[in-house]
């Protein structure tokens, strides 16, 4: 009878374990994330933040010449929503584990295709998508490891890791306007008949940025055909003026002003259109 009793005790023990309440572990190195957008493209860095705690970091806690997770706990990851250039080299869209091999004078920065991994214990160089070289610089004391994504231009970001008295980073460049243009074409090709707003918004983007004005005119026409509004009529009039045809735009401007007054539309828009009519009529 002893064996059944032992078996029953084991079953009871397993059942007791199954009823245990799980606890979230306390994070000595708290999780953090930083995201930056250019146009409609985003770059995001997810990492954990160890503290200096009076320790020697470079060449000590973080040895020179060895692959490092660039943070604590899970390997740091970098996500690119669209294709980019990192340090001038092409990198496809995706999420990458971000490793580094620190050195006293130069670092190797590594983007690895195996995004989810603990530390660098299972790191495989064969999975590297990209390696670049970087020069570290001196920085004011930063107790907790920090990443920054700074806008350096309409198509460029500067990513930087800062910890203790050191900073090291890499440039990210992408074709923000080209990516947005491809998005507009794809999205509007799938737009439903009778939608005036997306075509108006796309044409406005083109006019405001002096891009693809012929296509902007066609999109404005599509918007007006779906529904005449003060905004899309005024937009079409401005496109005609931009093309040197202000007189052809005046009837559209008059209709836009009439609709705005009838609908008691935005007083600001009405004031802008009224001033435009006075200027164009001179």
MARLUMDO-982417 format. One record per residue: z, x, y of N, C-alpha, C, O, CB in turn. Coordinates in steps of 0.02 Angstrom, whole numbers, plus 32768, in hexadecimal, padded with zeros to 4 digits. Last residue first. Glycine has a CB too. Example, Ala and Ser with C-alpha at 12.3 -4.5 7.8 and 13.67 -1.06 7.14 Angstrom:
2
816282827F90816582AC7FCB818A828580028192829E8039811E82C07FE2
818682947EE4818682677F1F818682947F5B81A782C87F5A81C482357F20
***
This chain:
282
74A17ED891CC74917EFD9209744C7F1C920574367F3D923474C57F339215
74C27EA1915474957E7A917F74817EA091BE74547E8A91E174B67E389193
75217EF2911A74DD7EF390FE74AB7ED0912D74707EE0912C74DB7ED290B9
75947ED3916575787F16916675307F18915075067F3A916E75A27F44913A
75A87E4C9146759E7E60918C757E7EA5919175527EB091BA75E17E6091B2
75B97E5590BB75817E2F90D775737E43911F75397E4A9133758F7DE390D2
76307EA090B575F17EBC909A75B57E9890B675837EB890C775F17EB8904D
768A7E4490EB767C7E82910F763B7EA190F776147EBB911F76B67EB39107
76867DE7908376737DD290C776627E1090F176327E10911876AC7DA990E8
76B87E31901876737E199016765A7E05905C76217E12906D766D7DDD8FE6
773B7E489043770F7E81903576C67E6B9036769B7E8D905377207EA08FF0
776D7DC6904D776A7DF09089773A7E2B907E77157E3D90AC77B17E0A909C
77667D9F8FC7773E7D7C8FF977377DA5903977017DA89057775E7D389009
77C47DF68F8F777D7DFA8F7B77517DD88FAF771C7DF38FC177727DDA8F35
78367DC48FD078237E0A8FD877D97E138FC777B47E338FEC784F7E388FAC
78407D438FA478327D4D8FEB781C7D958FF877F57DA2902578707D3C9015
77FD7D0B8F0D78247D3F8F2E78107D498F7777D57D548F86781C7D808F08
77C37C608F2277CE7C9E8EFD77F47CD08F2878087CC18F60778A7CBC8EE5
77A57BD98F3577E07BF78F5477F57C368F2F78307C418F1E781B7BC48F56
772E7BAC8F0A77627BB28ED777A47BCB8EF377D57BD28ECE774B7BDF8EA0
76E67BB28F8276EC7B728F5E77267B748F2D774B7B438F2576AB7B618F3A
76E97C3A8F9E77097C0A8FCD77157BC78FAA774A7BA88FB476DC7C00900B
76A37C6C8F3176E87C828F3D770C7C518F6B77477C418F6076E97CC88F5B
76267C308F42764E7C208F0776977C328F1076C47C0E8EFC76337C448EC9
76007C6E8FBC76067C268FB776317C118F7B765C7BE58F8275C17C068FB1
75FB7CF58F96762A7CE08FCA76367C958FC6766F7C7D8FCC76117CF49011
75927CEE8F3975D47D068F24760A7CEF8F5676407CD98F4275D57D538F1D
75287CC78F8B753E7C9A8F5575857CAD8F3E75AE7C828F31750D7C9B8F1A
751E7D398FDC752D7CF88FFA75487CC78FC575777CA28FD274EE7CDB901B
74FB7D988F7B753A7D9F8F9E754F7D5D8FBF758A7D4B8FBD75347DD68FD4
747E7D698F5874B27D6A8F2574F77D708F4675277D508F2F74A77DA58EF4
743B7D7D8FD374437D398FB874797D358F82749E7D048F7E74007D218F9B
74487E0F8FDE746B7DE2900B74707D9A8FF174A57D7C8FF874487DE1904E
73F97E5E8F8C743D7E4E8F7574607E1B8FA074927DFE8F8B74657E8C8F73
73877E738FCF73827E4B8F9273C77E368F7973CE7E048F56735D7E728F5B
73B97EC7903273A17E849045739B7E56900873A97E1B900C735D7E889068
73D67F3D8FE9740C7F15900573F67ECE9017741B7E9E900D74297F389043
739B7F9C8F9073817F588F9773B77F298FB173C57EF58F9473667F3E8F53
73C380188F65739D80148FA373807FD08FB073507FC98FD6736680458FA3
741780178EFB73D180288EEC73A580238F2A736880288F2473B57FFB8EB5
74877FE68F357488802C8F1E744180448F117432807F8F1B74B380338EDE
74617F628F4274697F8B8F7E74687FD58F6C744A7FFD8F9074AA7F7A8FA3
74657F3D8EBB74267F3B8EDF74297F668F1F73FA7F898F2F74147EF38EF1
74EE7F4C8EA574BF7F758E7F747B7F778EA1745A7FAB8EA474B87F5B8E36
751F7EE98EF9752E7F2F8F0875007F5F8EE274EE7F948EFB75777F3F8EF7
74F07E778EB674DA7E858EFB74E67ECE8F0D74BB7EEE8F2D74FE7E578F2D
75397E818E4074F07E878E3E74D47E978E8374A67EBF8E8A74D17E468E22
75BA7E6D8E7775AA7EAB8E54755E7EB58E5275467EEC8E6075C67EAA8E0C
75B17DEB8EA675BB7E218ED675AA7E658EB7758F7E918ED876047E218EEF
75A47DAC8E29756F7DA68E5B75747DDE8E8F75417DFB8EA375727D618E7D
761D7DCA8DEC75DF7DE78DD075A47DDF8E0075767E098DFE75CF7DC58D8D
76797D8C8E48767C7DD38E37763B7DEE8E1C76237E228E3276B37DDF8E05
765E7D038E5176597D2D8E8E76567D788E7C76347D9E8E9E76957D208EBB
75F57CDA8DC476377CE08DE3762F7D098E2375FE7D2E8E2A766C7D008DB2
75987C858D4D75977CA08D9175DE7CA08DAE75FE7C6C8DB175677C788DBE
75897CB08CA775B07C898CD775AD7CAA8D1B75BF7CE58D2275FA7C808CBF
751C7CE78C6375517CC68C3D757A7C988C6A758B7C608C5775807CF98C1C
74D17D208CC774B17CEC8C9E74E57CC58C7674DD7C8A8C69747E7D0C8C6E
752B7D808CF4751A7D478D2074FB7D0E8CF875087CD48D0674EA7D5E8D58
75297DD88C8675687DB88C9B75597D7A8CC575797D468CBB75937DEA8CC3
74A57E018C8674BF7DDD8C4C74FF7DB88C5E750A7D808C4874CD7E0E8C11
74A07E448D0174767E098CF674907DDF8CBC74917DA18CC0742E7E1E8CEA
74F87EAD8CE475097E7D8D1974E17E3D8D1174FB7E068D1A74FE7E9C8D5F
74AC7EEF8C8474EB7ED18C7075037E9E8CA575207E6A8C9375217F078C66
74417F1A8CD474347EED8C9C74747ECA8C8674737E8E8C7774157F138C61
74867F708D2C74627F358D4574557F038D0F745C7EC68D1974207F4B8D65
74B37FD18CD174E37FA98CF674C37F6A8D1274E17F348D0F75027FD28D30
743C800C8CAC74607FE48C7A74947FB88C9C749F7F7F8C87748280128C47
7423804B8D2773F3801B8D0C74147FEE8CD8740B7FB18CD873B780408CEC
749080A28D35748B80688D61745780358D4A745F7FF98D577479807F8DA7
74DD810C8CF574B580DC8CD074A9809B8CF874B780658CE074D780CB8C8D
755C81228D71754181338D30751680FB8D15752780C08D1C757A81448CFE
75BB811D8DDB757681318DE7755481498DA77535817E8DA6757381678E1D
763580E58DC9762F812B8DB675E881468DBE75D9817F8DAB764681358D6F
762380638DF1765A80898E0F765580D48E01766E80FD8E28769C806F8DF6
75BA803D8D9C75B080408DE475E5806C8E0475D580978E2E75B17FFA8E02
75F980428D1C75BD806A8D2A75B380728D7675A580AA8D8D757F804A8D0B
76607FE48D2C7670802A8D1B763580578D2E763E808C8D4B768080318CD0
76147F708D41763F7F8A8D7776507FD38D6B764F7FFC8D99767E7F618D7C
75DC7F608CC375B07F6E8CFC75D77F8A8D3675BF7FB78D59758A7F2F8D11
76517F448C7B76297F7F8C6A75FB7F928CA475F57FCD8CB476007F728C2B
767B7ECC8CB976A77F078CB9767F7F478CAB768A7F7A8CCB76DF7F008C86
760F7E778C9B76217E858CE1764B7EC58CE5763F7EF08D1076487E4A8CFF
76197E748C1275DC7E908C3075E77EA18C7975CD7ED28C9375A17E5F8C28
76977E368C01768D7E7C8BEB764F7E9C8C08764F7ED88C1776897E7E8B9F
76817DB28C4476B07DE58C5C76A27E2B8C4276A17E5A8C6B76F57DD18C49
762C7D588C0776167D788C4576417DB48C5776287DE38C7676177D458C7E
75F27D1A8B7376277D458B8E760E7D678BCE75DF7D8F8BCB763F7D798B5A
75857CD98B3F75AE7CB48B6E75E87CDD8B89760C7CC38BB475C87C788B4D
75887D1E8A9C75627CFE8AD175917CD68AFF75C07CB68AE7752C7CCF8AB4
75FB7DA88A7F75E37D658A6F75BA7D498AA975C77D5A8AE3761E7D368A60
75D67E558A5C75F47E208A8575D47DDD8A7675997DD98A6275EC7E318AD0
75A07EC08A1D75C07E8F89F275DF7E558A1975FF7E2A89FC75F57EB089C7
75737F0E8A8275407EF78A52755D7EC18A2475387E998A0875287F338A27
75E87F308AC075BF7EFB8ADF75887EE38AB075727EAA8AB675A07F148B20
76157F958A68763C7F598A7276127F208A8F76187EE78A7976777F688AA1
75B17FF98A6F75C27FDA8A2F75E67F978A3975D77F678A1675ED80098A05
75B280188AF9757580018AD875847FDD8A9775677FA88A897546803C8ACB
763880418B0C761D80088B3075DF7FEC8B0C75D97FB08B02760B801B8B78
763F80B38AB7766A80788AAB764E803A8ACD764C80048AAF76B280868AC3
75E781088AF775D880F38AB3760180B58AA175E880878A7F75E6812B8A81
763181188B6E75EF80FB8B7075DA80E18B2B75BE80AB8B2675BC812E8B8A
76A4815B8B4076AA81178B5B766780F38B5E766380B78B5176C981198BA2
766C81D48B17768F81AA8AE6769481628AFF768A81338AD976D581C78AD7
763E82018B93760E81F48B5D762D81C88B27760B819B8B0C75F782368B3D
76B682128BD8768581E08BEF765281CF8BB8763E81958BB1766181F98C2D
76F582778B89771582378B9576E382018BAA76E581C98B90774B823D8BCA
76DE82E68B2176AD82C58B4D76C6827E8B5A76AF824E8B3B766582C48B2C
7766835C8B27773F83288B06771183088B3A771C830E8B76776D82F38AE5
77D883E28B0577A383C48B2E777D83908B05777583978AC8777383FB8B48
787084308B0B784B83FC8AE8781783E18B18782883CB8B4F787B83C38ACE
78BD84D08AFC789684A18B237873846F8AF5785B84818ABF786284C68B4F
796684FB8ACF791E84FA8AC178FD84C58AEC791C84948AFF791084ED8A76
79F885698ADA79D3852A8AD8798985338AC9797285698AB979DA85078B18
7AA285968AF07A6085A78AD57A3985668ACD7A5685338ABA7A6785CD8A90
7B3285DF8B367B0385A78B357AC185C08B197AAB85F78B287AF985898B7C
7BDF860E8B307B99861A8B1E7B7185D98B217B8B85A38B127B9386398AD7
7C6A86118B287C49862D8B637BFF86398B577BE286698B717C6B866F8B78
7C7B857B8AD47CA185B68AE97C7F85D28B277C7985AE8B597CA385EC8AAF
7BDA85358AD87C1C853A8AB87C3B857D8AC97C1985B18ACB7C1885308A6B
7B4B84D28ADF7B7A84F98B077BBE84F98AE47BD884C48AD37B8184DD8B50
7AA284BC8AC57AE384BE8AA57B1084EB8ACE7AFD85238ADF7ADE84D78A5A
7A21845F8B107A4C849A8B127A8D848D8AEE7AAD84588AF77A5984B08B5A
797B84358B3B79B484298B1079DE84688B0E79C484A08B09799D84148AC8
791B83F88BB7793D84368BA5797A84238B7C79A884048B96795184608BE4
787D83A58BB678C683A58BB278DF83EA8BA278BB84128B8378DE83728B7D
77EA83668C057810839F8BEA785B83938BEE7875837A8C2077FE83DF8C10
779683178C50778483218C0977B083558BE7779D836F8BB2773B83368C04
77CC83158CCF77B682D58CB177A582DA8C6777A582A88C43777B82BB8CD6
785A83878CC2781983738CDC780483338CBA7826831C8C8C77E483AB8CD0
78D2839A8C8878B783D38CAD787383C58CCB785483F18CE978B484108C80
7964834A8C60791E833E8C72790683788C9E792383848CD3791582F98C96
79CD838A8BE179BE83848C28797483798C33794A839A8C1579D683C38C4E
7A4383728B7279FB83678B7679EB835A8BC079FA83248BDA79E3832B8B48
7AC283D28B257AA883B28B617A5C83AA8B5A7A3A83D78B407ABA83DA8BA0
7B5383DB8ABE7B0A83DE8AC57AF683B98B047B1483878B177AE783BF8A87
7BE7843A8AA47BC484058AC87B7884118AC57B61844A8AC97BDC84018B11
7C86845F8A637C3E84698A5E7C19842C8A7B7C2B83F38A6D7C2884748A14
7D0B846E8AD37CEE84468A9C7CA2844F8A9C7C8284468AD07D0183FB8AA3
7D1B84CE8B3A7D4884CB8B027D2A84A88AC67D2D84C08A8D7D8984A98B16
7CBF853A8B907CBA84F58B787CE284F18B387CCF850E8B057C6F84DF8B6C
7CBD85AA8C167CE085958BD97CD6854A8BCC7CE485208BF77D2A85A58BDF
7C1585C78C537C5D85BC8C5D7C7D859F8C1D7C5B85818BF47C69858B8C99
7BA686338BF67BB585F38C157C0085EF8C227C2786118C007B9E85B78BE8
7B1E86A38BD57B6586998BE47B6E86568C067B4486418C2E7B8086D38C10
7A9F86798B5C7AB5868E8B9F7B0086818BA67B1D865A8B817A8D86688BD6
7A2C86A78AD77A6886878AF17A7886A08B377A6186D68B4B7AA486948AC2
798486898AB979B386B98AD679F186948AEE79EB86658B17799186E08B10
792D865F8A22794B864C8A62797C86828A78799A86A48A4E796E86088A5D
78A2863889B878D4866789D078ED86518A1578C886358A3C78B686AF89D3
788B85B9893B787A85D9897B78B28609898D78EA86048974787085A389B3
7844856488B37874859588CA785C85B1890C782185C08915787E85CE8895
782A84CC885A781B84F6889478558526889F788F85158896780F84CB88D3
7849849587E2780C847D880277F884AB883B77BD84B0884C78168435881C
788F84CF874C788984D98795784684BE87AE781184CE87927891852387A7
789C84CC86C67896848C86E7789184928733788F8460875678D1846186D5
78B4854D869E78728531868D786684ED86AE782D84D786B2786C85298641
7938856486BB7906857B86EC78C1855E86DE78988557870B790285C786EB
79B284F186A4797A851186817945852386B5792984F886D6795C84E1864A
7A6084D2869E7A2584E286C679F18507869C7A00853586777A39850D8703
7AD684AB866B7A9B849D86437A5A84AC86687A25849686557A9B8454862C
7B2D84D486D07B3984EB868C7AFC84E1865F7AEF850986327B7484C9866E
7B3B84B687527AFE84DA87407B0184F286F87ADC851F86E57AF48516876F
7B7A840F87617B7A845687757B37847687677B028458876D7BB2847C8752
7B2B83A386FA7B6D83B787117B6C840187217B60842B86F77BA383A886DC
7A99834A87337ABB837987067AFD838F87257B05838E87627A8E83B786F7
7A0D8300875F7A5182EE874F7A6D831F871C7A5B831E86E27A5582A58734
798D833D876F79B6832D87A979FF832387977A2B833A87BB799B82EF87CB
792883AC873F795D8388871D79938377875079C0839F875C797B83B286E2
78D783F7879578C283B3878478F8838B875F78F6834E8760788483B68759
791B844F88207913844987D87906840187C4792683D387DE7951846487B4
790784C1889979018479888F78ED846E884678B68480883178CC845888C1
7962854588E07940852C88A5794184DF88A4797584C188AE796085478865
796485D789417972858F893E7945856F890A7909857D89087968856E8984
79AB867289497975864D8929798B8604892479BF85F589067963866A88E2
79DC86CF89DB79EA869E89A779A8868689897974868689AA7A12866289C4
7A10876E8A1B79DD873B8A1079F2870E89D77A15872289A97998875B8A01
7A8187BE8A297A4E87BF8A5E7A1B87888A5879FD87748A897A2B88018A5E
7AD787A289BD7AF387B789FE7AC187B28A377AD487A48A6F7B0C87FE89F8
7AA38708896D7AA6875089717AC0876489B57AC1873B89E37A60876F8965
7A9F867B88FC7AB2869C893B7AAF86E889347AB8870488FE7AF98687894F
7A34861488C07A4D865588AA7A5F867B88E97A33869989097A18867C887D
7A47856388B17A3B859F88D87A5485DC88B37A8285D7888B7A5C859A891E
7A0784BC88967A2E84F688847A1E852F88B479EE852D88DA7A21850C883A
79F88415888D79F1844C88BD7A22848488AB7A5F847B88B179FC84338906
799783A7882F79D583CC883479C9840888607996842A885A79F083E187ED
7932832B887F7938836D886079818384886379A483778894790A839F8883
78CA829F8881790E82B88887791582F8885F790282FB8825794182828870
782C828C88DC7858828788A2789E82A088B378AC82B288EC783D82AF8868
778882C8890777C08299891277EA829788D377D182A0889B77A682528924
7762837988EF7755833188E87793830888F977CC832188FA773E832188A1
774A83FA895F777B83DF8930776F8393892B77728371895E77C483EF8945
76FC848F899C76F884488989772D84368956773B845C892776B28438896D
774984F98A15772D84F089D2773084A789BE7761848489CE7753851C899E
778C850D8A8B774385168A8C7722850C8A4976E685158A437733855A8AA4
780D84E98A7077FF85308A7C77B5853F8A7A77A185778A687824855A8A4A
77C484648A27780684848A3077FA84CF8A3777E084EF8A097837847389F4
776883D88A4B776584208A4477AB843B8A5377C984298A85772F84408A75
775F833F89EA777483688A23775E83B08A18774583C289E277C083648A2E
7744829489BA773682DB89B37746830289F3773B82E98A2A76EC82E689A0
77D7822A89D2778E823789D47782828189C977B182A989CF7770821F8A18
785E822A89C6783B81EB89B877F081F489B477CD81CB8997784C81B789ED
78C0829F8978788A829889A9786382588997784B8251895F785A82D789A9
796582D38960793282A089517900829B898A7913829589C47954825B8945
79CA8347891279A38339894E796B830A893A79468316890A7986837C896E
7A70835F88D47A2C834788CC7A0C833C89107A2D832B89417A2B830688A3
7AE483D188897ACA83B188C67A83839A88B97A5C83BC88977ACC83E18902
7B2D83B287EB7AFE83D988147AE983B188507ADD8374884B7AC183EF87EA
7BD6837587EC7B8F836F87DB7B66839E88067B7983B1883D7B76832787E3
7C4A83EA882B7C3F83B487FA7BF683B087E57BDA83E287CE7C5683708817
7C0C842688CB7C3D842288957C2A83E988677C0083BF88777C85841888B2
7B88848F89037BBA845C89127BEF846088DC7BFD849588C17B9C84158916
7B2384D988C87B2184CC89107B50849389257B40846C89527ADA84BB8926
7B2A850E88487B1A84C6884F7B1584AF88987B03847588A47B4F849C882B
7ADD85AD882C7B16858588457AFF853E88527AC5853388667B3485A58885
7AB4863A87CD7AA085F787E17ADE85CE87F27B0E85CC87CC7A7785D487A8
7ADE86DB88147AE386A987DF7ACF866487FA7AD7865688357B2B86A787C2
7AE28736887D7AB4874488457AB78712880C7A96871D87D97AC18786882B
7B8F872C88A77B4A873E88B87B21874888787B3B875E88457B49877F88E3
7BFC86A188857BE586E688797B9E86F088937B7686C188957BE886F7882F
7C6C864C88D97C25864588CB7C08868B88C27BFC86AD88F47BFF861D8905
7CE7868D88E37CE3864D88BF7C9B863E88AC7C8E862488757D00861588EA
7C92871089107CD3870488F17CD086C688C67CBA86C8888D7D0B86FF8925
7C1F871189547C2E874E892E7C71874A890C7C89877B88F07C2A878B895A
7C6B86A589C17C2B86C689B17C39870A89917C59873689AF7BFF86CE89F1
7CFA868389C77CC6865889AB7C8A868189937C79868189587CAF862589DE
7DA1869D89B47D6386C289C27D2A869C89A07D2A869689637D67870D89AA
7E09861489EE7DEC863E89BA7DB0866689D57D9186538A077DD68614897E
7E4385B58A407E5785FA8A477E38862B8A177E4B86658A167E9F85FE8A41
7E00853E8A227E4585478A0C7E5A85908A0E7E8085A789E27E4E852C89C6
7D7C85068A267D86854E8A237DCC855E8A087DD3858789DB7D7D856F8A69
7D4D847A89BF7D6D849789FA7D7784E289F07D7A84FA89B77DB084748A09
7CB7842189897CF2844A897D7D0C846789BF7CE8846C89F07CE38484894C
7C69839189847C7F83BF89B87CBE83E689A57CF683CD89B07C8A839989F8
7BD1836389327C1A836189357C32839C895F7C1483D1895E7C39836388ED
7B3A8305895E7B608341894A7BAB8333894A7BC182FE895F7B50837C8979
7A9682DC89867AD582C3896A7AFB82FE894C7ADE832589267AC8828D8934
7A2282C78A047A4682FA89DE7A8982DB89C87AAF82C389F17A52833B8A08
798282868A2679C982798A1B79E782B089F079C982C589BE79D3823589F9
790282558A90791D828D8A6A796882808A63798982728A95790D82D38A8C
788081DB8AA278C681EF8AA578D2822D8A7A78B182388A4778F381B68A8E
7803818E8B08781581BC8AD3785E81D28ADB787681DA8B1377E781FA8AD2
77D4814B8B7277F281228B3D7806814C8B02781981328ACE77C180EB8B27
780381BA8BE977D481838BDE77F381528BAD782681348BBC778F819E8BC3
788082068B96784982168BC3781381E28BB677F881DE8B7F782D82608BB7
792F81FF8B7C78EE81DF8B7778BE81FD8BAA78D1820A8BE378F481938B81
79B182448B1A798C82448B59794782278B4C792782348B197986828B8B77
7A5582468AD87A11822D8AD479F182318B1A7A1182248B4C7A0F81E48AB9
7AD682838A717AB782848AB47A6E82728AAB7A4C828A8A7E7AC082CB8AD6
7B71826B8A1F7B2882628A1F7B1082658A677B31824B8A957B14821F89FE
7BF7829B89B07BDA828E89F27B8F828789EB7B71829B89B97BEC82C78A24
7C9482A0895A7C4C8296895B7C34828789A17C59826A89C97C38825D892B
7D16831E89667CFB82DA89707CAF82D889727C8D830789887D1682BC89AF
7D6A837188FA7D2F838189237D098340892E7CE1832C89047D0183B88900
7DC8832988B87DDF836088E37DA8837689137DB4838A894B7DF8839C88B9
7DCD828788947D9C82BC88A27DB882EF88D37DBF82E1890E7D5A829E88BD
7E198236880D7E20824D88527DF28288885D7DF182B688357E6A82608862
7DBE81C787A27DDF820787AE7DE3821687F97DB68206881F7DBA823F878A
7DE9811F87837DBA814D87A37DDD818E87B37E15818E87CE7D9D812D87E4
7E2180E886E57E3180FC87297DFA812987447DDF815487207E758121872B
7E1E805E86757E01809C868D7E1480A986D57E17807B86FE7DB4809B8686
7E9A8024860C7E7C8019864E7E5F805A86687E84808B86707EB07FFD8680
7E818008855E7E9B803285947E76802385D57E3A801785D67E93807D8581
7E577FC784EE7E717F9D85247E8B7FC6855F7EA97FA9858D7EA77F718509
7E35802784957DFE800284B27E157FD784ED7DED7FC485187DDE7FD6847D
7EB38052846B7E8B807E84977E53805784B97E43806484F37E6E80B8846E
7ED47FE5841A7EFC7FF284557ED6801E84877ED7801284C37F3E80148442
7E757FF483B57E747FB983E07E9B7FC2841F7E867FAB84557E8F7F7E83BA
7EA2806B837E7E5F8069839D7E5A802D83CC7E3F803184027E2780668367
7F1E803F834D7F1B8075837F7ED8807483A47ED6807C83E17F2680BA835E
7EF77FE282F07F1F7FCC83297F1C7FFF83617F197FEE839C7F687FC08314
7EB5803682977E8F800182B87EB47FEA82F77E967FDF832B7E847FC58288
7F238082826D7EEB80A2828F7EC2806F82B67EAE807C82EF7EBF80C7825D
7F718022822E7F8C804582697F55806682917F56806682CE7FC0807A8253
7F1E800181C67F2F7FCD81F77F4A7FED82377F3B7FD7826E7F627F9C81DB
7F1E807981807EDF8060819C7EED802C81D27ECC802C82067EB380418165
7FA3807D815A7F8980B181877F49809A81A87F3E80A581E47F7C80F18160
7FA5800D81057FD0800F81407FB8804281737FB9803681AF8018801D812B
7F49803280A17F3A7FF980CD7F657FF9810C7F4D7FE781427F447FB980A8
7F9680A2806F7F5480AB808D7F42806F80B97F2C807A80F27F1F80B68057
800C806C80378011809680737FCE809D80967FCB809E80D3802C80DB8060
800080287FC48000800080008000802A803F7FF680118076803C7FD28000
***
